[in-house]
């Protein structure tokens, strides 16, 4: 059974001018499409990494899973429930680490976790949850208003873990954590997955996802541009080559981009850097030279997973000055 | 279950922030203090009873009413302001800071959040207000002042309802605002309307209607009695005025309570009409329903907006 299922989900944010717009409806309202016709599913028991650069629509998607934000069109089911109509039922079995949250300044860490346990009608021991995320008894008794960013993040994770949820939705769980903290976070994700929970978490850093995810989806500008296992992505990386070319004269970059097998073209340190499949290398050189420019020198290397991620997420932003 | 846990958490926060303590001290000083001033000093040995201060027809109150002022009415104005100040940030503060996301990450519905907040904040205002009335009670007992129990308890209950109605209005503003600024200015505006502008509204609307009827051919204009009745009805749509007239009714007849603080010409015109038969919409029960309406309807409107909003 799918734990999360999105079907043709679109979210447009209308930039309304408030009261004035209601009084005087104007035609030039600015709408921003944050998520565009997004469909994918996450299987029960899976650890799914939701990757993408900042502003790609990851948080909007997560907010729609939790009914913080309503989709403009499309349908979302989480744990078999409609994410809008039956949101409370969804959240009863889901642990959430949201984005853009804040803690209650005047409540202690323990009181936060107690509130989560009470809301979930669970029987967890708050101190046990707190120590699991690395907050000791001393911190638990302090008011959360004095916590550092990292401690708040740990506290929110402890709240998410209350009641051993079937599904964990974590939005950028490693933000605010130091490398050791990020590692502890990954360990907890792994433990939860071993317990049988489905984990859905977002990140803009590939390294955090690589180690723990069964599968990843890469989101760019509101669209899912890749959905694969880590191995699948790695295979793709291995099949991918990076060409660094010294070019004399002006290369027609659009022509290079149009070559079959080319995934990215950019100019770096005076060199032309082309990401392409192994068999496309010769075609790239031929295309550049057919245009009157000459390739003075070139080197080739195989791509890393990081390159693939960057190629996927930044391909359209790369503009090369000719 | 979760509505209560939202309310409990909200109430606990009011304890932590010392807001509950501050309000309790404030009302104790205000109500208990004024009781001490009057019964312990100004009215000492005058054979005064609780009505002398809390009622409307004592010599002292007659003096007040010359200035268009009653002690209970004043308590109402202050309660309303405190209730609005307490409630207007209930939801928008949490929305702006992001704690709302933590709250809604748990299995709480938005309905639980709106009505849980209403419950929590109503308790904060009502309990601190209650402390003030208890203090006044103690003062009267100590000074040997006769206490008219039934009207006094009635006044405490009505004050609790008034406080709750303005908490409701504050929750409505908080739920339907997009920013703290909006909620803040909305609160000021609402308070200004109810405390200052309402008299102009209740006078203006019948006049405007009458003027329209005059301009339209073939329609009769309103009679003086109709104009006065309409004006009086609009006046009691204001929860502050509903509270005041219901308080008067604890000590006096319904007719006297409805005509409390009306002008001479209005009184002369309406008194004989009311004496014949008091229309149902001027009965104590109906005015009481208006006050209850102010408790029930605003949070529903607030919830109606709040449930649609993208956080």
Interface residues (C-beta under 8 A of the other chain):
Chain A: X13 X18 X63 X66 X67 X68 X69 X70 X87 X88 X89 X91 X92 X96 X97 X98 X99 X100 X101 X102 X103 X104 X106 X107 X111 X112 X115 X116 X118 X119 X120 X121 X156 X159 X160
Chain B: X1 X2 X5 X9 X12 X13 X16 X17 X97 X98 X99 X101 X102 X104 X105 X106 X107 X108 X109 X178 X308 X310 X311
